[in-house]
Amino acid sequence: MEIDVTDANFEAEVIEKSKTTPVLVDFWASWCGPCMMLKPTLEKIAKDYGEKFVLAKASTDDNQNAAGKFGVMSIPAVKLFRDGKVVDEFVGAQPEAKIKQWLDQKL
């Protein structure tokens, strides 16, 4: 499952939802080359994993409050939320196999 999140719905779509299903948030920007490389990889993984987690995409250009609140310094920044908190994260484009290995340890 994939959703676009904004500063306005971040609390409901990420924090609250993560209390029942893990939420993987991709902080990205359209001008960021590595973000554009990572995006299809995350989308494919989200399809492969089905209902195991929700993929939420947050544009840092449009949602600076959420990015600031969670300490996003460079992008792409991917943060895994569970029970309303960040449980792990990585920065930068990663290969699919490495992301799946990371997720398998966390889910």
Backbone as a ProteinNet text record, in pm:
[ID]
protein_1_A
[PRIMARY]
MEIDVTDANFEAEVIEKSKTTPVLVDFWASWCGPCMMLKPTLEKIAKDYGEKFVLAKASTDDNQNAAGKFGVMSIPAVKLFRDGKVVDEFVGAQPEAKIKQWLDQKL
[TERTIARY]
83.4	0	88.2	50.8	126.7	36.1	88.4	13.4	109.7	56.8	132.8	92.4	191	159.4	204	136.3	163.5	179.9	223.9	230.3	93.1	-12.9	-149.3	-197.9	-159.9	-211.8	-105.3	15.3	125.5	90.9	33.2	-1.9	-95.9	-200.9	-299.6	-245.1	-181.4	-139.6	-10.2	74.5	200.3	200	189.3	200.8	90.6	-35	-146.6	-149.3	-131.3	-136	-25.1	90.3	203.6	177	70.3	35.8	-27.6	-74.4	-131.5	-52.3	8.5	86.4	212.8	330.2	451.1	436.3	490.5	484.9	627.7	661.7	792.9	776.7	842.4	828.9	952.4	926.7	1032.2	1025.7	1122.3	1133.8	1216.5	1160.1	1221.1	1195	1256.7	1229.5	1247.8	1171.6	1174	1309.3	1384.6	1513.8	1628.9	1599.4	1701.8	1719.9	1832.8	1860.4	1851.6	1922.5	1912.9	1769.4	1690.2	1549.3	1473.3	1498.7	1430	1475.1	1599.9	1649.4	1586.3	1567.5	1515.1	1365.1	1293.6	1147.1	1091	1131	1075.1	1114	1231	1273.8	1180.6	1150.9	1060.7	920.1	875.3	741.7	733	838.3	840.5	839.5	919.5	925.1	788.4	723.6	591.4	492.5	499.5	412.1	446.8	577.1	622.4	578.7	580.6	551.4	402.2	323.3	178.5	138.7	68.2	11.9	107.9	233.6	326.6	363.6	357.8	384.5	318.6	308.8	255.3	372.9	381.1	483.2	421.7	477.5	429.8	538.3	498.6	595.2	569.4	674.5	662.2	764.4	713.8	801.9	854.3	987.5	1043.8	1021.6	1004.9	978.1	841.5	745	608	574.8	657.5	626.5	745.7	786.3	906.8	889.5	766.9	745.6	776	719.9	743.8	891.7	952.7	1094.6	1178.9	1148	1221.9	1200.8	1076.9	1042.5	1118	1141.4	1207.9	1354.3	1410.9	1554.3	1609	1530.8	1579.4	1682.4	1806.9	1915.7	1955.5	1948.5	1977.6	1878.5	1855.9	1757.6	1821.1	1764.7	1645.9	1672.3	1575.6	1579.8	1458.6	1484	1377.1	1370.5	1251.7	1234.3	1120	1143.9	1042.6	978.1	846.2	770.3	694.1	698	618.7	577.3	453.1	400.7	422.7	410	418.2	557.8	660.7	798.2	884.7	994.3	1092.8	1170.7	1168	1241.7	1374.5	1384.2	1510.6	1500.8	1615.4	1617.6	1744.5	1741.6	1863.7	1855.2	1971.9	1980.3	2052	2002.1	2065.9	2000.2	2021.1	1966.6	2040.7	1964.8	2019.9	1968.6	2043.6	1993.9	1875.5	1790.8	1670.3	1700.1	1799.4	1831.2	1868.2	1941.8	1984.7	1863.9	1772.6	1652.8	1565.2	1549	1467.3	1528.4	1659.9	1727.5	1703.2	1717.1	1693.8	1549.2	1453.3	1312.3	1281.5	1336.8	1310.8	1354.3	1456.8	1502.6	1409	1338.7	1258.1	1110.2	1058.8	914.8	877.1
-118	0	124.7	221.6	346.6	465.5	565.2	689.1	807.2	922.3	1047	1114.2	1158.9	1225.8	1370.7	1452.2	1595.4	1632.6	1754.5	1803	1791.8	1817.1	1818.7	1680.1	1574.5	1441.9	1347.2	1397.3	1312.6	1240.4	1313.1	1255.3	1134.6	1152.4	1044.8	931.5	965.9	864.2	791.2	854.4	789.5	751.8	850.4	824.1	729.4	762.8	679.4	544.3	544.6	419.1	323.8	379.8	294.4	218.4	253.7	181.8	46.5	28.4	-100.3	-166.5	-86.8	-138.1	-54	-115.1	-34.3	57.3	177.7	274.7	313.7	295.7	332.6	466.2	569.8	703.4	735.8	771	813.9	965.5	1034.3	1179.7	1205.2	1275.7	1290.3	1431.1	1461	1584.6	1555.6	1625.7	1599.8	1634.8	1725.8	1767.6	1677	1577.2	1490.6	1363.9	1352.7	1236.6	1103	1087.8	961.5	929.7	1032.8	1011.2	945.9	995.4	942.4	799.2	765.5	629	534.9	584.2	501.1	477.8	576.5	571.4	442.2	404.2	281.5	155.6	157.4	42.7	26.4	137.1	130.7	90.3	140.7	106	-43.2	-99.4	-242.6	-324.4	-284.1	-355.2	-349	-233.4	-219.2	-317.5	-332.1	-429.1	-572.1	-602.5	-736.9	-774.5	-677.6	-704.7	-694.1	-643.6	-637	-559	-624.9	-557.8	-551.2	-592.8	-594.7	-455.3	-357	-218.9	-124.5	1.2	106.8	191.9	221.2	311.7	450.6	543.6	681.3	768.7	851.9	938.4	1083.2	1150.1	1288.2	1375.3	1465.6	1559.6	1661.5	1672.1	1765.7	1910.7	1934.5	2071	2118.3	2027.5	2063.1	2039.2	1964.5	1923	1942.7	2066.9	2096.9	2074.6	2086.2	2064.3	1920.6	1824.8	1683.7	1650	1698.2	1670.9	1726.4	1847.6	1909.9	1838.2	1801.2	1734.7	1603.5	1533.5	1403.9	1409	1529.8	1546.2	1508.2	1529.2	1498.1	1604	1560.9	1652	1636.9	1515.2	1491.2	1387.7	1390.8	1301.8	1221.1	1107.8	1049.2	1000.3	1023.7	973.7	883	760.3	662.4	623.9	641.4	614.5	516.6	416.8	316.8	351.3	373.6	406.2	283.5	263.1	158.3	212.4	190.8	239.1	389	462.9	608.2	666.7	581.3	630.3	576.7	649	600.5	488.1	368.1	255.4	230.9	278.1	268	354.1	378	465.2	442.3	489.2	494.1	616.5	661	777.8	735.8	784.7	755.7	639.4	635	525.9	397.3	290.8	160.4	58.4	-48.4	-152.5	-228.2	-280.6	-350.4	-460.6	-542.6	-654.7	-605.3	-497.1	-442.8	-388.2	-321.7	-267.6	-382	-486.6	-601.3	-669.2	-683.4	-743.2	-658.2	-527.1	-433.1	-444.2	-445.2	-456.1	-588.5	-696.9	-828.8	-834.1	-760.5	-756.2	-672.4	-577.9	-482.1	-517.3	-590.4	-617.1	-739.4
0	0	0	-81.3	-93	-70	-0.4	19.4	10.6	-28.1	-20.7	108.8	185.4	311	306.3	385.4	394.1	540.5	564.5	702.9	768	690.5	744.5	787.1	712.3	747.2	802.9	828.8	874.7	1005.2	1098.7	1228.4	1210.6	1131.4	1112.3	1026.5	915.2	817.5	854.9	935.4	972.8	1120.7	1207.7	1351.8	1399.7	1372.2	1419.5	1348.4	1216.6	1140.4	1184.3	1224.6	1262.7	1392.4	1462	1585.3	1553.7	1428.3	1388.2	1275.3	1186.7	1074.2	1060.4	1046.6	1026.2	903.7	914.8	805.2	768.6	641.5	589.2	518.4	570.4	512	429.9	304.3	212.1	202.3	263.5	249.1	123.3	27.3	-104.7	-159.4	-272.8	-347.2	-496.2	-578.7	-723.3	-787.3	-726.5	-781.7	-736.9	-654.1	-594	-677.7	-747.1	-831.4	-758.2	-643.8	-569.8	-525	-496.1	-458	-572.8	-694.1	-811.5	-842.9	-806.8	-824.8	-721.5	-599.6	-490.3	-501.7	-554.2	-557.7	-620.1	-742.2	-799.5	-721.3	-658.3	-577.2	-458	-388.6	-273.1	-315.8	-430	-479.5	-510.9	-570	-600.3	-471.1	-373.9	-245.7	-176.8	-181	-118.9	-182.3	-314	-382.9	-340.7	-337.3	-299.4	-157.8	-66.4	74.4	107.9	15.2	35.8	158.9	250.3	368.1	486.6	468.3	581.3	630.6	540.1	579.1	479.1	521.1	434.5	389.7	260.2	207.5	198	274.3	272.5	211.1	115.2	48.2	87.5	136.1	182	109.8	27.2	-41.9	59.1	69.2	166.8	123.4	-6.4	-52.4	-3.8	-2.5	33.6	180.1	250.2	388	480.1	493.6	570.2	719.6	771.1	914.1	953.5	878.6	909.9	893.9	786.9	763.3	878.2	921.1	1030.7	1162.6	1189	1315.3	1332.6	1221.4	1229.7	1187.7	1186.3	1168.9	1033.1	927.9	793.7	753.4	737.8	700.9	555.1	504.7	363.2	312.3	182.8	123.7	9.8	-24.4	35.7	178.1	264.9	401.8	419	459	475	622.2	681.2	823.9	843.7	926.7	957.1	1091.2	1086	1206.3	1254.7	1385.2	1449.5	1586.1	1623.1	1752	1769.1	1659.6	1665.6	1671.4	1661.8	1673.4	1558.2	1530.9	1434	1501.2	1440.6	1497.4	1425.3	1300.5	1227.5	1102.7	1040.5	923	842.9	718.6	638.5	547.5	502.5	414.8	288.2	173.9	46.2	-24.7	-155.3	-236.5	-201.7	-182.3	-148.3	-250.5	-272.2	-363	-301.5	-388	-344.8	-242.1	-269.8	-180.1	-39.9	-33.8	95.6	172.7	102.6	168.3	219	138	180.3	302.7	303.7	418.6	543.5	529.3	639.7	689.8	596	633	701.9	651.1	708.8	856	891.2	1030.2	1117.5	1055.3	1132.2	1139.8	1040.2	1036.5	1118.1
[MASK]
+++++++++++++++++++++++++++++++++++++++++++++++++++++++++++++++++++++++++++++++++++++++++++++++++++++++++++

